[in-house]
Amino acid sequence: MAKQHRPAAPTVPLPVWQELLDAARAFRAAKPWEWMDDMDIFAFIDEEGRPWFPSVLGAAGQVFGLAVYRGEAGLRFLFETVLTCHEDVLPPDSLFMQDALLLDWGAKKALAPEDLAVLAALGHQAKPRERNAWPCFRNHSPGWYPWFLTGEDARFLARCIRALLACAELARQDPDFFAPCDEDDRVLPTVSIARTRAGPPPLESIEWRVWELAPPAAPPSPSVPAAWSALRARPQHPGAGLEFDIFHLPSPVADGGRPYYPRAALVADAGTGYIHALEMAGPGRTWADLVTAAWSKALTGAQARPVHISIRREEWLEPLQPLAAALGVRLVLAHELPFIAEARVSLAAFSRR
């Protein structure tokens, strides 16, 4: 992303940065990754009753830090990636799913000028040849480019780091502390973050809670465009089908606000792979509008109606059913969309140029 297109980072008072840097230094000095890994997850409950899920990074010797995942979206990312997938077979959408605050101790060259300015103002220095001595703090939100912290983010991340260190001490003292999680990865040690302010919380204050996730929520059904009555009158080619999906592209876009990963709505011919429609969208455009725009473009340009349209997301079946019925086509839930997958790889390579 070109520097001239990047908006300014949020303004955070230096005392708030100092509090966060002190907590990050305590974390680095404690090295909790020596007895915990990213699958040893706590659940913290803040004063407003919201859940947060910290995960220590560093056991693999590559990234040293802490990810604090937010609420249901953060837990879904953990359950669908960290706790169930091997590192080299992560879902293709995992880059765009993270909802977390992140601390990463790494190299100075990985920091942005805004990071270096704050650390210089705080007097942070590394020893000669010292590795992983520069902290990076980021806010990850689904669909958005990782961004600088706000003052609220910085204050809360500092509290979470201190709370994690207090709870990690319990795990250090008891090698079997996370044994219930090994038997059922939905079971997480759960503690009020306020109970950690004075150090390790009493063991009796730890609740081993089962954290369940509801199925992904279905988006609102799109309205059927009036012009589709003409599309319904078109002939239907026996056996013809389309593939349809919406996904993010990996190259961020900055158009005045926080950078985001654009979404692409793609309709491909299921027999030939021909791309009938490609619609690009920012975060402000609704899913429903993106669907109807892509389908309208694809069906207007095609010579005949398809018999079926294949999708890969179960939660889309119900909201897309009125559109399919209006067109007289059948929806098919497919495990793979091969031509969409091929086009996605090509689009990702093109967007990185």
N, C-alpha and C positions, 0 to 999 in steps of 0.2 A: 504494500500500500504506500503510495507516494506521500512523503511527509507533508507537502503543501495541502493535501486533501484531508489530513487527520485533524479532528477537532481538538480543542484544548482539554487537558486532563482536569478532573475535578480539583478544586482547591481544598486542601486539608491542612489544618493548623499544625505547625511543627511539633507542639507538645503531644498531639495525637499520634503523629508519626513516631515520635520518640518512644511512646508507650508500646507501640506495635513492634518497633525495632528491638526494644528490650526483651519483649516476649519471644520474638523470633530468635534472638541470641540465646536465650535460656533453652529454647527447644533444640537448637544446634548443639549446645554444650551437653545436653542430656542424652542425645543420640537415641531416642526411643526406638528407632528402626533396628537397633541391635537386638531387641527382644519382641518387637511387634512387626507385622507386615501389613500390606494394604487390605487384607481380608479380616484383620482384627479391628472390628468397627464398633464404636460406641454410639449410643443415641443420647444426645443432650436435649433437654427440654428447657427452653428459655422462659423468661418471666411472663411472656404472653401466651405460653402453651404451645409454641411452635417447635417442631422437632428439627434437629440438625444432626448430621451423621459424619463425624470426623474419621478420616482414614490416614494413617501414617505412611508416608512414602520414603523409600530408601533401602528396604531389605534387599532389593535386587542390585543395589550399588550403582544405580543410574540417576535417579531423581531423588533428592533429599528434601523433604518438606512435609507439608500437611495439606490435605484437601478436606474442606468442611462443606458437606453437601446439604442443600436446602430442601426441607420439606418433602412432599410426595414426589416432585420431579427429581430431586436428588437421590431419593431412595430408589426410584425406578431405574435411574442410571446405574446405581450400584448393583441392583439385582440383575439387570440385563447385561452388564458388562463385567465389572470387577469380580463379582461373586460367582458368575456362571461361565465366563468366557476366558479362553486362553489369550494371552497378550497378542499373539499374532493372528488371531481369527476374530477380532472385535467386529461388531456390526458396522457396516459402512456408514451409518448415521451417527456413530458414537461421538465423533468430533463435535457434532452440533447438539448433543443431548445434555452436556454437562451443565449442572446448576449448582455452583459451588464458589466458595472463596478459597483461594489457593496461596500458599506460601511455598516458594521453591528456592532453595539455596543452590546457586550455580555459578557460572562464570560471569565476569564483568561484561564481556563482549555481548552477552545475551540481553543486557538491559537497554531500555530505551533512554533517550536523553532526559526525559522527565524523571525516571527512576534515579539516574545518576545525580541530578540536581538536588533531589531530596536527600539522598545519602550524603552528598557533600555538605549540605547545610547541617546535617546531624553529626558530621565529623567521622563518618564511617570509613574505615580503611581496612585493607587486608594485609596480612604479613607477606613478605616476599615468598613466592612460589606456593602460597597457600591456595588450596583448591576448594571449590564450592564455598566461597567466602562472601558471596554477594547475594543478598536476599531480593527476590522478586515477589511482588504481591499483585494478585489479579482477581477480578470478578468475572466468573464464567456464567453466562446465562444462555439458555437454549436458543439457537439461531443467531446469536450475537457474537461478534469477535471479542476475545478476552480483553478486558478493559481495566483501566486504573481504578483504584478504590475511591469511594466517597468517604467522608468523615465517619459516617455511620458504619460503613463496611469495615474501616480500619479499627474503630473501637471494638466492634464485635469480634473481629478476627483475633485481636489481642486477647480478649476474654476467652475465646475458644482455645487458643494455644495454651494459655495458663490452665484451663480446665482439663485439656487433654493430658498435659504433663502430670496433673494431680491424679487422674484416673489411670494413666499409664503406670504409675508407681505401684498400683494394686496388681496390675498384670505382671510387673517385674518381680514382685514378691511371691506370686503364685503362678508357676508355669502352667497350671491347669485352669487358669482363670477363664479362658475363652473356650473351654471344652464344650459347654452347651451349644455354642455356635457351630462347632464342628459336626454335631449331631443333627442340627437343623439350622441352616443359614438364615432363616427368618427370625431366629431368636437373637436378640442383641441386648447387652447390658445397658440399661437405661437409667439415667440419673438427671436430677435437676441441676442445671449449670450453676445455680446459686449455692448448692451444697459443696462446690469445689473451691470456693474462694479462700478457705483457710487451709487448703492442702488436700491430700487424699480423703475422699468422703468415707464415712463409716460403711463397712461392707453391707450392713443391714439396710442402708439407703439405696443400694443397687437393686433395681427391679429387672429381672430377666423377662423381657416382654417379647411376645410374638408380633412382628410387624408384617401385616398383610397389605398387599397392594390390590386395589380394585382394577378391573380391566381398563385399558385406555378409554377415555371418554370419547364418544362419537361427536364429531363436529355437527353444527346445525345443517339441516338439509338445504341445498341451494334451491332457489325458485326456478321453475321451468320457464325459460324465455318464450315469449309469444311467437317468435319467429321459428321456433322448432316445429310448428305444425307442418311447415313446408318440408322440413327434413324428414319427418315421419312418412311423408308421401313418396319418398324416393324408393327405388327398388332395393331389395335386399339380396346381396350376393351369398349364395349358399356356402357355408363354411368360412366366410370371411370373419376375421376378428381383429381387435385392437388391443394393445397393451397401454395402460395408463398408470402414471405415478407422479408424485410431487416429491422433490428432494432438494437438499441444499447443495450449492456449489462451494468448493473449498477456498476460493479466493474472495477475501472480504471486499466490500464496497463501502466507501465513505462519501455521503452526499450532504454533509452538514452536521449531522449528529454522530452518535456513537456508531462505529463501523458495524456492519452486519454481514452475514452470509446470505446471498440472494437465493431465493427458491426458484426452482425450475419446474414447470408443469409440462410433462412430455406425453405425447400420444404417438405411438409407433404401430405400424402394421405388423400384426402377429405372424404373417406369412413371409413377408419380404424384408421387414425391418425398416421400411421407408418411414421417415419422420413426417407425420401429417401436421403436427402442431408443436410449437415450443413457446411457452409463455414465461417471462421472467417477472419476478415480483420482490418487493421489499417487505419489511415486517408489517407495514400498515395495510397491506392488501389482504382481504379476507380469503380464507380457504374456499368458500363457496364461489366467490367471484372468479378466483383463479381456475376452478373446475369448469364453470360454464364457459369461460373465455376459451380455454384449451379445447373443450369438446366442440364448441361451436366452430372454431377454426378448422378442426380436423374433419368434422362431418360436412362442412360446407365445401371443403376442397376435395373430398372423396367423391368418386363417381357413384357409389352405392353405400347403403347402410350396412354396417357389420351385423353379424348374427350375435356376437358376444363381445364384451369388453372385459379384459382381465385386469384385476388389481391384486395387490399383495397385502393389504391392510384390512383385517377383519372388521375393525371399528368403522370402516368406510362403507360397508355393505348397506346398512340401513339408510344412512343419509343419501346415498347415491341411487337408491332404488327408484325414487320418483322420477329422476332424470332418465334412467334406463327404461322405465315403463312408458314415459312420454315418447321415447324414440323407438319403442318396440324392439329393444335389444335385451340380451340376457347378461347379467353380471356374473363373473366367474372369479372365485378366490383362488389365486395361484401362489404356490410357494416361491416360484421364480418367474421373473419377466426377463427373458434372455436378451431381447433386443433393447429394452430399456437399460439393462445393465451395461450392455456394450456402448450405447450412446452416452451413458453417464460417465464412463471412463474417458471417452473422447472429449466430452464437454469439460471435464475436470482438467485434462491435459491442456486444452485450449485456453481455459481461463487463467492458467498459471503463466502463460506467455507474457 
